[in-house]
Amino acid sequence: MTSPGPELGDRAEVRAIVTQADTAVAAGSGDVPVLATPRLLALAEAAAVAAIAPRLAPSQTSVGTAARLEHRRASPVGAELEVEAELTEMDGNRLVFMFIARAADGSDQVIGAGTIERILVDRERFVARAQAQAPA
């Protein structure tokens, strides 16, 4: 039996507590001990991946191709976040997700938001092609 494939409206949420390893200092993207923008993007990607994972065939995966992110509020070490992604657009193998990151302290403060584009691929073919294109 084949998987039905992703559907508009598929969504998932990831939660995280900001640690020293998540900061701009650790990521090299700044010199302040708050959630790094690259780490926020990684959490959004994780939510997008989780949104469609149950609907993919075992041989399928998705890879990121584009992102747009607004990082609106600083999150210090110890802050807890909720990042939700929802599949909002599909065009063949191209998937677009909207995401929003909020403080998980009950305040509903928006930490960041944006869109992520991912492409569905056959995992083995994608890896083989990447290895064949790698510099010697």
Stockholm file with secondary structure:
# STOCKHOLM 1.0

chainA/1-136         MTSPGPELGDRAEVRAIVTQADTAVAAGSGDVPVLATPRLLALAEAAAVAAIAPRLAPSQTSVGTAARLEHRRASPVGAELEVEAELTEMDGNRLVFMFIARAADGSDQVIGAGTIERILVDRERFVARAQAQAPA
#=GR chainA/1-136 SS CCCCCCCTTCEEEEEEECCGGGBHHHHTSCSSSBBCHHHHHHHHHHHHHHHHGGGSCTTEEEEEEEEEEEECSCCBTTCEEEEEEEEEEEETTEEEEEEEEEETTTTCCEEEEEEEEEEEEEHHHHHHHHHHHSCC
#=GC SS_cons         CCCCCCCTTCEEEEEEECCGGGBHHHHTSCSSSBBCHHHHHHHHHHHHHHHHGGGSCTTEEEEEEEEEEEECSCCBTTCEEEEEEEEEEEETTEEEEEEEEEETTTTCCEEEEEEEEEEEEEHHHHHHHHHHHSCC
//
